[in-house]
């Protein structure tokens, strides 16, 4: 569409199924790289990836033709399929059903990149569940605790 301009940055967060500690240092870079390829195929760009053995943080720029839910579905289903093909011993790997998606202004990109890069340091002090609830509250997102961790 001519004369349409967008700047759509998102901080995406999702966990492994049952928050199992499956994303090992030996495999995470390949996983993040593969996710970056999926994002590129969806007309987006991976700016930064990080996380812990039980969850992932992605900072992405999205094309306006892609809905956030469609992007997350592509990332999670595509990466899960790839994990099962590339690592047969990782047969029980899966992602949680839900996710968090938070918009990021251009002026805050570097701050979010630093936050993602420092996940190991951050999680020495703060558990994933506490981190996620804090982000939900900070962004004014209501939630039902009963369904938060499924």
N, C-alpha and C positions, 0 to 999 in steps of 0.2 A: 504494500500500500504506500503510495507516494506521500511524502510529508508527514510520516508517522515516525516518531522517535521514542525509543524506550531505553531505560537503564534499570534492569530488573535483576538485582542481586539478592540471593537467598542464602541463609545459613540453615542447612538441613541437618537434622540429627535423628538417628534411629539406632536401635539396639539389636543385638543378636536375639534369637528366640530364647526366652527364659533367661536372658542376660548371661548366657553361657560364655565362658572365657575362651573363645575360639580364634580370635584374630591375633595370631602370633606375630612377633616381630619379623620372622622369616617370611611370612606370607602377606603382611599388610601392604607393603609397597606395590606388590603385583596386583593386589585387590584394588587399591586406590587408583592405580594406573588403568586397570580394566574399567572401573567406574568412570574415569575420565573419558575413555573411549565411548562409553554409552552416552554420556552427557553430550559429547561432540556429535554423535549420531542424531541426537535429539535437538540439534542446532544450538546447543549451549556451550559453556566453557567452564571447566573446573579451575578455580583460582587457587584453592588450597584444600588439602585433605588431612585429617588427623583423627585421633581417637584413642581408644583403649581396647583391650582384648574383648570387651563386651559391647562396645558401641562405636559409632562413626560420626564424625562431624565433616560436612562438606560445605565449602563456600563456592557457590556457583553463580554464573550469569546465565539467565534463561532468555530464550527467544519468546517474544510475545504470543506466538502461535501455540505455545506449549502451556498446558495447565500444570500447576504444581503437582497435583495428584497424579497426572499422567507421567510426569518426569520421575517422581518417586517410584511409581509402579515399574517403569522401565529400568531404573537403576537397581532396585531391589530384586526384581525377577531375573533380569539379565545377569547380575553378578552372582546370584544364588545358583543359577544354571551353570555358569562358568566355574564356580567353586566345585560343584559336584563333578564336572567333567575334568577339570585340571588336577583336582586333589581327591581321588577316590576314597582315601582314608578319612576324609572330612564329610562322610556321608550324612551325619546328623546335623550339619550346618543349616541354619535358616535365619531369616530376619523376623523381628517382631511384626505384628500386624500394622501398628501405627507408626507415626513419625512426628517430628516437630519441624515446622518450616517458619522461619522468621525473616522478614525483609531487612535488608541492610542498606543504609544510605552510602553513597560513594565516599562521603567524608569519614565513614567508620570502617571502611574495608581493611585498612592496615591494622586497626585495633582488633577486629575479628580474626584476621590472619594470625596475629600474635597469640590470641586466645586459643585458637585451634592448635597452633604449633606447641603450646605449653600444656597440653592436656595431661601428660604424665605428672608434671609438677602440680598442676591444679588438683588432680585427683588424689594426691597425697593428703590433701586437706578436706576435700569435698567429695562425697559419694555421688555417683551418677544420678541417682534418684533425686537427691537434693539439688544438684545442678539443674536438672531438667525442670523441676517445679519452680525453681528460682527464675528460670528463663520464661516459663509460662506466666508467672506473676508479673515479671518486668514488662512483658508485652501485653498485659491485660487480657490474657486468654483464660477463660473459665474452663474448669475441668472437673470430672467426677473421679475421685480417688479410686473408686471400685474398678474403673476401666483403664486406669492410667498405665498399668504395667502388663497388659495382655499382649 
